[in-house]
Structures are given as structure tokens and as C-alpha cells.
């Protein structure tokens, strides 16, 4: 299913999140199971399925990583359940350095600094992914897939930084 079509949005990485939310609220009202309490069981199941699709699509389109994966899936490159790893040796070395910095960080200030650096890297990756997906060539789509894999690493690191901050603040 093309989630962009469901939400009447252009199939592109850069979307208007406020429009997405407006469409979500409209679709929720149209498909919410409570509206069909007196409908037949078949109609109830149909609207329950449609409502689940609306919710799934909203979750996917709201997240840059999931949205990029969905867009690439529509273009024939499946990433959602893959086990392929990042092959960029420089990125992997940098990843090891970030992990060491996270392990060595013993104060909230040090972790906050690491979080700022991580956010800057994620923002740069998102801009790169956006530019590659706009070109929509086979090689650019494959490169965007590689950048999405890197972005997943960085978002996981961000989550680990936040968890360590929470632990230190507790």
C-alpha cells in the first residue's frame, strides 16, 4: 500500500507534517470503528482494517527513517526487514569513536555535548537523504538506502545517550 496516496501527499521524502496530521485526523474520523457500531460485522471488520492502515501509515510517514524506507520500497528497494550492514569503513570507525565517547562520558554535560554532535550528524544525514531521494535515480536511491542505514545507527546512539542521561539524573 502506498501510504503517500492514502494521505493524499506527494511521494517524496520531504512532506508537510502539519498536512500529514490534518489528513490523519480527518481519516481517523472517517474510519474510526465507533462510527460503525451499528454496521454489519463485515463492515466493522473492513473499517477496523482501514483504521489500522491509517494508523500504520501515519506512524511510518511521521518518522524520517520509516518514511525513507517506505519511499525506497515503492521504488523497489526494500530496507524494512533487511540485515545488510553499513559498508562505509570511515563511518564504522566514527561509530566506534562515538560509542567509546558514550562509554567514557561520566557527566550529564558530556552526554549533552555528545547528544548535540549526534543531532548535528542526524540532521546532515537527513539533508543528504532528502537530496538523494529527490534525484530518484537508481544509484541515488541505493546511496539513500546506505544513508538511511547510517541514520538508524545514529538514532540508536541518540537513544542510548538519552538513556544514560536518565540514569545519571536519577
Backbone as CSV, one residue per row, in Angstrom:
resi,resn,N_x,N_y,N_z,CA_x,CA_y,CA_z,C_x,C_y,C_z
1,UNK,0.836,-1.179,0.000,0.000,0.000,0.000,0.882,1.244,0.000
2,UNK,0.503,2.198,-0.800,1.228,3.464,-0.876,0.639,4.421,0.163
3,UNK,1.374,4.628,1.249,0.894,5.481,2.332,0.793,6.945,1.920
4,UNK,1.615,7.347,0.970,1.533,8.727,0.486,0.183,8.959,-0.185
5,UNK,-0.250,8.003,-1.003,-1.550,8.121,-1.669,-2.681,8.123,-0.656
6,UNK,-2.592,7.251,0.352,-3.625,7.193,1.384,-3.819,8.560,2.027
7,UNK,-2.720,9.269,2.234,-2.769,10.585,2.875,-2.805,11.740,1.877
8,UNK,-2.933,11.412,0.608,-3.022,12.436,-0.436,-1.825,13.395,-0.383
9,UNK,-0.641,12.800,-0.219,0.604,13.563,-0.162,1.501,13.123,-1.316
10,UNK,2.366,14.017,-1.786,3.299,13.611,-2.843,4.267,12.550,-2.307
11,UNK,4.613,11.596,-3.141,5.534,10.520,-2.745,6.959,11.056,-2.795
12,UNK,7.341,11.744,-1.719,8.676,12.325,-1.611,9.090,12.325,-0.152
13,UNK,10.390,12.445,0.080,10.915,12.387,1.439,10.461,13.583,2.267
14,UNK,10.503,14.746,1.662,10.119,15.983,2.358,8.603,16.133,2.286
15,UNK,7.943,16.030,3.429,6.490,16.219,3.452,6.130,17.273,4.488
16,UNK,4.959,17.827,4.327,4.436,18.817,5.261,3.801,18.058,6.429
17,UNK,4.471,18.064,7.585,3.991,17.298,8.730,2.673,17.830,9.274
18,UNK,2.413,19.125,9.105,1.126,19.657,9.565,-0.009,19.137,8.678
19,UNK,0.246,19.032,7.366,-0.757,18.442,6.469,-0.970,16.970,6.796
20,UNK,0.114,16.286,7.090,0.012,14.879,7.468,-0.910,14.732,8.673
21,UNK,-0.703,15.572,9.680,-1.526,15.492,10.888,-2.985,15.819,10.583
22,UNK,-3.224,16.832,9.750,-4.604,17.182,9.377,-5.287,16.020,8.666
23,UNK,-4.582,15.421,7.706,-5.150,14.281,6.978,-5.398,13.113,7.934
24,UNK,-4.491,12.920,8.872,-4.643,11.842,9.853,-5.926,12.035,10.657
25,UNK,-6.121,13.236,11.150,-7.316,13.496,11.953,-8.592,13.293,11.139
26,UNK,-8.576,13.727,9.886,-9.736,13.537,9.008,-9.985,12.054,8.762
27,UNK,-8.926,11.323,8.423,-9.074,9.892,8.150,-9.486,9.124,9.402
28,UNK,-8.998,9.550,10.553,-9.401,8.910,11.809,-10.908,9.057,12.024
29,UNK,-11.406,10.257,11.781,-12.848,10.489,11.949,-13.660,9.633,10.984
30,UNK,-13.163,9.498,9.762,-13.900,8.740,8.741,-13.872,7.235,8.975
31,UNK,-12.813,6.738,9.589,-12.650,5.286,9.694,-12.730,4.747,11.113
32,UNK,-12.949,5.598,12.098,-12.938,5.123,13.481,-14.043,4.090,13.697
33,UNK,-13.702,2.949,14.301,-14.676,1.865,14.490,-15.932,2.267,15.265
34,UNK,-15.833,3.230,16.163,-17.007,3.656,16.931,-18.104,4.221,16.038
35,UNK,-17.727,4.750,14.880,-18.727,5.294,13.951,-19.587,4.194,13.352
36,UNK,-19.128,2.970,13.442,-19.797,1.874,12.749,-20.302,0.801,13.715
37,UNK,-20.662,1.241,14.917,-21.135,0.303,15.934,-22.376,-0.456,15.479
38,UNK,-23.222,0.176,14.695,-24.460,-0.485,14.252,-24.314,-1.137,12.874
39,UNK,-23.134,-1.128,12.307,-22.902,-1.722,10.982,-22.805,-3.244,11.098
40,UNK,-22.838,-3.900,9.964,-22.695,-5.361,9.946,-21.279,-5.731,10.386
41,UNK,-21.103,-6.982,10.777,-19.784,-7.446,11.215,-18.752,-7.293,10.100
42,UNK,-19.154,-7.550,8.880,-18.249,-7.424,7.738,-17.805,-5.973,7.567
43,UNK,-18.743,-5.036,7.682,-18.402,-3.615,7.559,-17.506,-3.177,8.720
44,UNK,-17.798,-3.677,9.916,-16.965,-3.336,11.074,-15.521,-3.781,10.846
45,UNK,-15.349,-5.014,10.358,-14.001,-5.526,10.089,-13.304,-4.689,9.022
46,UNK,-14.068,-4.308,7.996,-13.498,-3.515,6.913,-12.986,-2.165,7.442
47,UNK,-13.797,-1.504,8.266,-13.387,-0.200,8.790,-12.298,-0.331,9.851
48,UNK,-12.311,-1.428,10.585,-11.245,-1.666,11.556,-9.910,-1.837,10.825
49,UNK,-9.938,-2.578,9.712,-8.740,-2.757,8.890,-8.285,-1.425,8.309
50,UNK,-9.224,-0.658,7.793,-8.896,0.645,7.204,-8.306,1.576,8.269
51,UNK,-8.888,1.555,9.467,-8.395,2.391,10.554,-6.976,1.986,10.947
52,UNK,-6.694,0.696,10.958,-5.342,0.218,11.266,-4.357,0.688,10.198
53,UNK,-4.777,0.673,8.934,-3.922,1.165,7.848,-3.634,2.655,8.020
54,UNK,-4.649,3.408,8.398,-4.488,4.847,8.628,-3.456,5.078,9.731
55,UNK,-3.560,4.315,10.816,-2.623,4.457,11.936,-1.208,4.036,11.547
56,UNK,-1.094,2.908,10.852,0.227,2.442,10.410,0.881,3.461,9.484
57,UNK,0.108,3.964,8.538,0.635,4.931,7.573,1.110,6.201,8.287
58,UNK,0.352,6.660,9.261,0.721,7.868,9.999,2.050,7.658,10.731
59,UNK,2.186,6.512,11.376,3.420,6.199,12.095,4.611,6.172,11.142
60,UNK,4.436,5.547,9.991,5.518,5.441,9.006,5.881,6.811,8.444
61,UNK,4.895,7.576,8.032,5.172,8.858,7.372,5.703,9.918,8.333
62,UNK,5.408,9.788,9.607,5.881,10.755,10.594,7.379,10.626,10.855
63,UNK,7.920,9.436,10.717,9.334,9.177,11.006,10.171,9.302,9.736
64,UNK,11.215,10.130,9.752,12.052,10.249,8.554,12.640,8.916,8.085
65,UNK,13.094,8.080,9.011,13.677,6.793,8.617,12.615,5.904,7.986
66,UNK,11.489,5.750,8.662,10.415,4.898,8.130,9.873,5.443,6.816
67,UNK,9.757,6.759,6.737,9.265,7.386,5.502,10.236,7.118,4.349
68,UNK,11.530,7.254,4.620,12.536,6.968,3.601,12.509,5.511,3.178
69,UNK,12.370,4.613,4.149,12.282,3.185,3.830,11.050,2.893,2.983
70,UNK,9.931,3.510,3.334,8.692,3.293,2.574,8.839,3.820,1.149
71,UNK,9.404,4.997,1.017,9.601,5.585,-0.308,10.524,4.704,-1.157
72,UNK,11.600,4.232,-0.560,12.501,3.339,-1.296,11.806,2.021,-1.640
73,UNK,10.960,1.533,-0.735,10.193,0.320,-1.018,9.294,0.498,-2.229
74,UNK,8.681,1.674,-2.331,7.847,1.971,-3.503,8.684,2.012,-4.775
75,UNK,9.974,2.295,-4.618,10.888,2.363,-5.764,11.631,1.041,-5.988
76,UNK,11.246,0.015,-5.235,11.821,-1.309,-5.448,13.010,-1.671,-4.585
77,UNK,13.334,-0.853,-3.589,14.450,-1.150,-2.686,13.875,-1.380,-1.294
78,UNK,13.878,-2.630,-0.854,13.317,-2.986,0.449,14.383,-2.900,1.537
79,UNK,14.097,-2.133,2.577,15.029,-1.997,3.700,14.434,-2.454,5.022
80,UNK,13.128,-2.492,5.116,12.452,-2.658,6.398,12.931,-3.864,7.205
81,UNK,13.100,-5.019,6.594,13.473,-6.220,7.342,14.838,-6.763,6.950
82,UNK,15.644,-5.936,6.365,16.931,-6.418,5.877,17.954,-6.517,6.997
83,UNK,18.975,-7.286,6.730,20.067,-7.454,7.687,21.375,-6.859,7.161
84,UNK,21.307,-6.142,6.042,22.518,-5.566,5.454,23.094,-4.515,6.398
85,UNK,24.411,-4.493,6.478,25.078,-3.552,7.370,25.709,-2.423,6.564
86,UNK,26.173,-1.437,7.276,26.843,-0.304,6.651,28.242,-0.742,6.240
87,UNK,28.612,-0.472,4.998,29.918,-0.872,4.497,30.950,0.241,4.507
88,UNK,30.559,1.434,4.908,31.445,2.592,4.923,32.402,2.481,6.114
89,UNK,33.656,2.153,5.833,34.649,1.929,6.885,34.848,3.187,7.728
90,UNK,34.899,4.349,7.100,35.076,5.600,7.852,33.921,5.820,8.818
91,UNK,32.699,5.541,8.358,31.541,5.699,9.239,31.617,4.710,10.399
92,UNK,32.011,3.483,10.118,32.108,2.472,11.177,33.167,2.858,12.209
93,UNK,34.273,3.432,11.757,35.303,3.903,12.692,34.756,5.046,13.547
94,UNK,34.050,5.963,12.902,33.439,7.076,13.637,32.420,6.546,14.643
95,UNK,31.659,5.545,14.233,30.670,4.931,15.115,31.346,4.356,16.362
96,UNK,32.487,3.705,16.183,33.228,3.157,17.321,33.699,4.282,18.242
97,UNK,34.135,5.394,17.660,34.570,6.536,18.469,33.405,7.111,19.273
98,UNK,32.223,7.212,18.633,31.054,7.721,19.363,30.676,6.781,20.508
99,UNK,30.763,5.485,20.255,30.425,4.502,21.298,31.418,4.615,22.467
100,UNK,32.685,4.794,22.150,33.688,4.980,23.204,33.409,6.264,23.979
101,UNK,33.065,7.329,23.267,32.754,8.599,23.932,31.544,8.433,24.845
102,UNK,30.561,7.676,24.401,29.379,7.419,25.232,29.775,6.630,26.473
103,UNK,30.595,5.624,26.289,31.033,4.797,27.410,31.854,5.612,28.405
104,UNK,32.703,6.509,27.897,33.582,7.303,28.753,32.878,8.488,29.409
105,UNK,31.772,8.923,28.844,31.072,10.100,29.381,30.556,9.791,30.785
106,UNK,30.967,10.634,31.738,30.563,10.383,33.118,29.801,11.553,33.729
107,UNK,29.378,12.481,32.880,28.583,13.605,33.375,27.474,13.919,32.377
108,UNK,26.442,14.550,32.888,25.326,14.945,32.027,25.805,15.954,30.989
109,UNK,26.720,16.850,31.383,27.239,17.842,30.430,27.953,17.169,29.258
110,UNK,28.778,16.176,29.557,29.493,15.461,28.493,28.508,14.735,27.582
111,UNK,27.486,14.157,28.173,26.471,13.455,27.381,25.648,14.429,26.544
112,UNK,25.344,15.589,27.116,24.601,16.596,26.345,25.411,17.067,25.142
113,UNK,26.723,17.224,25.324,27.588,17.613,24.205,27.588,16.530,23.128
114,UNK,27.653,15.281,23.554,27.605,14.161,22.613,26.254,14.136,21.886
115,UNK,25.187,14.453,22.609,23.849,14.490,22.001,23.757,15.584,20.940
116,UNK,24.382,16.732,21.205,24.391,17.833,20.228,25.130,17.406,18.959
117,UNK,26.283,16.768,19.131,27.050,16.290,17.974,26.254,15.249,17.189
118,UNK,25.596,14.365,17.914,24.787,13.324,17.282,23.643,13.947,16.489
119,UNK,22.968,14.924,17.071,21.839,15.586,16.396,22.314,16.273,15.125
120,UNK,23.470,16.902,15.189,24.038,17.563,14.016,24.293,16.550,12.902
121,UNK,24.816,15.391,13.276,25.087,14.329,12.297,23.783,13.801,11.690
122,UNK,22.773,13.589,12.520,21.473,13.101,12.031,20.849,14.122,11.087
123,UNK,20.923,15.400,11.443,20.377,16.451,10.571,21.081,16.461,9.211
124,UNK,22.405,16.294,9.229,23.169,16.260,7.974,22.783,15.035,7.146
125,UNK,22.615,13.900,7.811,22.203,12.686,7.098,20.821,12.870,6.473
126,UNK,19.918,13.476,7.220,18.564,13.701,6.704,18.596,14.597,5.466
127,UNK,19.424,15.631,5.488,19.548,16.516,4.323,20.122,15.758,3.127
128,UNK,21.104,14.911,3.381,21.694,14.103,2.306,20.658,13.152,1.722
129,UNK,19.917,12.484,2.586,18.879,11.544,2.139,17.834,12.274,1.304
130,UNK,17.409,13.427,1.782,16.407,14.228,1.054,16.902,14.539,-0.360
131,UNK,18.140,15.011,-0.463,18.701,15.377,-1.774,18.811,14.158,-2.692
132,UNK,19.245,13.037,-2.150,19.389,11.824,-2.966,18.036,11.313,-3.451
133,UNK,17.044,11.329,-2.571,15.723,10.820,-2.952,15.018,11.740,-3.936
134,UNK,15.336,13.032,-3.881,14.747,13.963,-4.854,15.232,13.654,-6.265
135,UNK,16.483,13.205,-6.384,17.039,12.884,-7.708,16.378,11.645,-8.302
136,UNK,16.059,10.681,-7.446,15.323,9.476,-7.829,15.954,8.707,-8.989
137,UNK,17.277,8.552,-8.935,17.941,7.660,-9.884,18.275,6.375,-9.131
138,UNK,18.554,5.323,-9.852,18.849,4.044,-9.197,20.044,4.164,-8.260
139,UNK,21.117,4.807,-8.724,22.313,4.929,-7.880,22.055,5.844,-6.681
140,UNK,21.299,6.921,-6.887,20.985,7.818,-5.769,20.082,7.131,-4.750
141,UNK,19.136,6.318,-5.220,18.267,5.583,-4.302,19.070,4.584,-3.475
142,UNK,20.048,3.915,-4.105,20.894,2.971,-3.367,21.753,3.705,-2.344
143,UNK,22.254,4.868,-2.722,23.050,5.664,-1.786,22.168,6.171,-0.643
144,UNK,20.929,6.550,-0.951,19.990,6.976,0.095,19.732,5.827,1.066
145,UNK,19.641,4.606,0.547,19.454,3.434,1.405,20.639,3.289,2.360
146,UNK,21.853,3.484,1.857,23.043,3.425,2.715,22.994,4.507,3.789
147,UNK,22.577,5.703,3.405,22.480,6.807,4.373,21.406,6.527,5.425
148,UNK,20.312,5.893,5.018,19.274,5.525,5.988,19.807,4.511,6.994
149,UNK,20.616,3.574,6.533,21.230,2.602,7.449,22.107,3.327,8.476
150,UNK,22.876,4.298,8.013,23.726,5.082,8.917,22.870,5.870,9.905
151,UNK,21.796,6.438,9.400,20.918,7.235,10.253,20.318,6.369,11.365
152,UNK,20.010,5.118,11.059,19.494,4.207,12.086,20.524,4.026,13.201
153,UNK,21.800,3.861,12.828,22.865,3.765,13.824,22.860,4.999,14.723
154,UNK,22.784,6.165,14.089,22.866,7.416,14.840,21.658,7.605,15.758
155,UNK,20.488,7.215,15.307,19.292,7.342,16.138,19.330,6.364,17.307
156,UNK,19.909,5.199,17.087,20.080,4.236,18.184,21.057,4.809,19.207
157,UNK,22.118,5.421,18.726,23.083,6.056,19.621,22.411,7.176,20.418
158,UNK,21.578,7.967,19.759,20.859,9.049,20.448,20.001,8.490,21.576
159,UNK,19.354,7.386,21.315,18.523,6.742,22.324,19.371,6.263,23.506
160,UNK,20.539,5.733,23.214,21.441,5.271,24.270,21.998,6.440,25.078
161,UNK,22.261,7.551,24.417,22.715,8.761,25.122,21.629,9.225,26.083
162,UNK,20.394,9.301,25.587,19.270,9.721,26.434,19.095,8.794,27.634
163,UNK,19.238,7.496,27.406,19.089,6.530,28.496,20.170,6.731,29.554
164,UNK,21.394,7.012,29.113,22.484,7.220,30.075,22.275,8.526,30.842
165,UNK,21.770,9.551,30.153,21.455,10.812,30.846,20.407,10.553,31.921
166,UNK,19.362,9.810,31.570,18.307,9.485,32.542,18.879,8.740,33.744
167,UNK,19.806,7.826,33.491,20.423,7.056,34.573,21.231,7.970,35.490
168,UNK,21.994,8.882,34.906,22.812,9.791,35.721,21.959,10.789,36.500
169,UNK,20.830,11.167,35.940,19.967,12.147,36.609,19.081,11.513,37.677
170,UNK,18.995,10.200,37.680,18.111,9.508,38.635,18.695,9.470,40.027
